[in-house]
Amino acid sequence: MSKFIINGQRPLKGEITVSGSKNAALKIFPVALLTHEPIKVFNVPEIEDIFRAQEMLIALGHEVKKTGKGAFELKFKNQKSADLPAGLVNKFRASVMFVGPMLVKFGEVRFPHPGGCVIGAAMRPIDMFVDNFEKMGAKVELSNNYYRLTAKKLKGADIFFHDITVTGTESLMMTACLADSETLLKNCAMEPEIVSLAEYLNSVGAKIEGAGTSTIKIKGVKKLRGGEYKIIPDRIEAGTFAMMAAASNAKIDIKNCEPKHLEALWFLFDKIGVNYKLSKDSISISPSKKLLAYDAKTHEYPGFATDLQPPYTVLMTQAYGSSLIHETIHDRRLLFTDSLTQMGANIVMADPHRVVVNGPTKLYARKLVSPDLRAGVALIIAALISRGKTEIDNIYQIDRGYERLDERLRNIGADIKRIS
Ligand code: EPU
């Protein structure tokens, strides 16, 4: 397993550029199943989760051709099988995004329940996918943890999501594009990635209204064309870099981002006293006089993103006072705070969803293991501000979502090495 070795407390300074959004780019691969025409996609982050999505699309009969840095052409060759390969489904949960497009385009799909996940319940549920495809007319069979969904023709339906789900909203939205008649989705997620996906789908012939609000209306069409799709900047990466700069008291300019997607973070920055400036597509962080503690509660967009909670928790270890961090989306996303405590942070776990961080505290280097993507990057921030040499193992988890992170951090002065 590869690891990072980080010598902390090096002064950070300079410019860092944000990649294309992982959670926007992942969705174009299932969308490619909906058309036989080629799709050109740009600004795709070259990260492990994207490689898994490409492998899935290839296994399902498409060609994926790299045409430049972050640029790919996706082209239908032949449908090979109705099976989503179990090895891939077990490795990445977003594989469930391929179910709807397979069903509407090819009438059948078979797959195991997506594998366990360290941030959610051991068997993260997929009821909001399966039950709603059933509502659209699919026949669902489940045996030995293996699903088989079949449908001659999916029909429009009136669907209410009992919880707000990002991939659920996107999945039903893309699938309904080729269903008979009209689908109404209620209590939808409103993330910028969903708006961007709807804009792309409309540009290739779909009829979607309301993406970015809680109700989305989709009129089924006969066919979608191929097209061109430029992936929006990764708001989670931008927010993470902003907190990395604030925690290490650095002067860093974050380029090629969309600050308007991070309003909940700017609210918190105002409360805690971060010295920052925004332009249309960049963020400048300068050293702050004193950081103050402030509570944060994760919420669906436009609230404070769960994917930004781990770096915010690290930032609070450097702020004066006590902050209550309340994680409301993913069940196990605060467990990584145990590693921060080992590094010297003063964190009290109230229950699995809430911790109190008392700061500021000095942090000290430790040998750590990255439990998941967002906690992994939070541990990197902790290591950058710690005394001594931290080792972070299992960095596949970080490579899943951040492209060449070590190289980009070295460019702003970090002492970080990758050991294979
Ligand atoms: N849920 C159900 N039933 C379902 C689906 C979800 O009960 O059928 C529950 C989940 O267990 C969770 C809640 O609903 O408690 C919300 O999960 P959601 O479905 O919104 O999460 P997701 O769509 O699987 C996406 C991002 C996550 C991000 C969440 C929340 C992608 C590929 N993933 O996940 O990103 O945390 O939305 O914003 O878009 C990450 O990038 O590190 C990451 C985990």
Residues whose N, C-alpha, C, O or C-beta is under 5 A from the ligand:
A	BS01	EPU	N23 A94 G120 R124 P125 I126 D127 M128 F129 D163 I164 T165 V166 T167 G168 T306 D307 I329 L373 R374
